[in-house]
Amino acid sequence: MLVQATIRLNVPPSRELIDTMVEFSKATQFAYNYAVKNKIRSWKILHQKTYRKIRAFSKLPSQLSCKAIKYALETKKGCRNRKVNFSKELSIRYDHRSYSFDFSGICSLSTIYGRIRQTLYVPEYYLRTYRNWEIRSATLSKSGKHLSLNITVTRNVDVAAHTSNNKVIGIDLGINNLATTSEKQFFKGVKDKLANFQRLKSRLQSKGTASARRHLKKLSGRQTRFMRSINHEISKLIVSRANAGDIIVLEDLYGIRDKSKGRALNRLISNWAFYQLKNFIEYKTLRKGAIFISIPSHHSSKTCSRCNETYTKRPKNAGFFKCLNCGYSCNADLNASLNLRGRTNVLRNVLGLLVNQPIVAEDYISLAASPCF
Ligand SMILES: [Zn+2]
């Protein structure tokens, strides 16, 4: 299975690069506007119609002009013909014909002044982890005064076949505990910290001055980085328990919205944070040669993980699940994660499955609908 990761390197800003970014954005804007106006969907047609014009008015080299047209069409698909101003966020897409990079840090980028060579600092961690990965396309982007090169790297991972010796780890996501695993790992929520961010945010919003808006922007950047680092930390610790061939099973995220519905907390941890956590867990799992599954979480918090009794309302008691049928009692989130783990066991047993590829949720749904489940 092809696993993909992105490494982000700082690039010293230079006039050559910034001028090229400006030209790239002009070319993209031209191609985008043309595609929207003439309702063009095919890259071939857009290329035929705009390539010569772009080469005529901009100084972009041929490969970058092609990339700009491709990027314009990709954006059009994503933005559904809305107005887009490409000069707001400058970036350039590079592929193997317009840039090169190796892990000694030597990087060569195509610009309107010809190729420039730079030696970039490559952090130790990237060297350790990605040295043998294949280098694919890259995006140079500008944020404030800083330039960064985001390089996509890929590797073929042999996902080991799952055998009865392998274990399954279930993960429940939530607000009080951001994540709870069937390995009895608990990752506490960060309510207080997020509530602080929220308070500060609403104060700044009500002010509404230019300076308040500036601070607001800074603040939201800080919050994003805070959640990102927490998500990295949690996913790392969870996946560190898994070996090749193990299964990590996560609830799909439709459940999260219900869990937090109607609560003020809903705002605090927005869905993107959970999606990010899920993505981090997924790619780290695959990187290890383990198997990642996401399944519906129906009743996972209302079912007893020991006797399978399902309640219409969770018999709960201060974060504890207490089963009225068999008397089993344990932490409510842990109980949910054990249920997720148990469902995968059923999946394995019923199908006699030695999983060697990710199971899509549909498989599970059709299984759940069958009477033997
Ligand atoms: Zn029970």
Boltz pocket constraint, residues with backbone or C-beta under 6 A from the ligand:
constraints:
  - pocket:
      binder: B
      contacts: [[A, 304], [A, 305], [A, 306], [A, 307], [A, 308], [A, 309], [A, 323], [A, 324], [A, 325], [A, 326], [A, 327], [A, 328]]
      max_distance: 6.0
